[in-house]
Amino acid sequence: MTDSNQPPESATVTLPERLTREWVEKSPLPTAKPAGTLRLDFADTRVIDSAGIALVHLLNNRYNRTGQKLVLCNIADDLLLTLKKWAVAPVEKPVSSRGNIFVRLGDIMIRVYNESVVALSILIETIYWGTFGLFRRQDFRRGVLGDQMYQLGFRAIGIVGLLSFILGIILSIQSVIQLRQFGADVFLVAMITWGMVRELGPLITAIILAGRSGSATTAEIATMVVQEEVDALKTMGLNHIQFIVVPKFWAVSLTMPVLAILSMVAGIFGGLIISLFYVNLTLDLFWSEMVKNIYVKDFIISVIKSVIFSWLIIWIGAYFGFKVRGGAEEVGKETTSSVVFGIFVIIIADALFSFIYDIKF
């Protein structure tokens, strides 16, 4: 660092390890006149007090007024977070790591590992406080289970039933067009029954709840995080997972199988309408073919799938909700991510469940 009050053009000033009042009082930076570009190198800086923050703020305002450029280099994340409370200069990212594929790959792996640990901890805490933890703590609010079952489950009956009914009609029409080419109209009953009971009933219900209940869970928890309500719960000695997530966990776990069965019935009913009025099958023939092609194993696996899907919905919704840092904009971003990622995971899980149909009971 120079002793002159006039830093040279495109100068770089290396700041000390402790950017405190003592260093600021001895530095010529507060009285230096802006000239060209000034880079403040924070590579060695570990501590900054109010005087150091005021110095950066002063230099930033001074350089902005004169049209000059002030850049912060090699600044640590915690120091940058502190300075962001002020109107600070842009941060210059290291050029050396920008094009290094191994550095970027390592950063991605570290982030994935850290996020995986957080996500697994939320899942484990939810399962524990939703089972064994209920006997140890009484953070479970009175009457909240019924309210959550109404909000997350009962209010979704209309949309689940309607979409499943329409889906059953669409699948029946498209299927019978192909079956008629081979004179196999009667197999429409087996096709729509297998499709709704084994696959589409739980899947369409899970996708609807991921977009409806999963997004609502993320938005509610994210808003509580932003408004520091979660911190308030921790301060009062309440477990935030048991207080917020566990009621939703049990509510969706209990209502999801019922909604899945409703979806199956609505889809098969849509197939019945097409069979009676479009294919001209009789009601007795439809009933006999449906009973002949439905097995207890199919219902058991479908119920298990729906319960697993419900756990995934609440887990992903809670993870993205607690992940929010910032304001209303971040709440919207994480809610969108929750829906997209939730539907993706549900489809992957459904694909894995397809192999279970070979199990013989």
Secondary structure, DSSP 8 states (H G I E B T S, - for coil): --SSSS--TTEEEE--SEE-HHHHHH-SGGG----SEEEEE-SS--EE-HHHHHHHHHHHHHHHHTT-EEEEES--HHHHHHHTTS----EE--HHHHT-HHHHHHHHHHHHHHHHHHHHHHHHHHHHHHTGGGGT---S-TTHHHHHHHHHTGGGHHHHHHHHHHHHHHHHHHHHHHHGGGT-TTHHHHHHHHIIIIIIHHHHHHHHHIIIIIHHHHHHHHHHHHTTHHHHHHHTT--HIIIIIHHHHHHHHHHHHHHHHHHHHHHHHHHHHHHHHTS---HHHHHHHHHHT--HHHHHHHHHHHHHHHHHHHHHHHHHHHT--SSHHHHHHHHHHHHHHHHHHHHHHHHHHGGGGG---
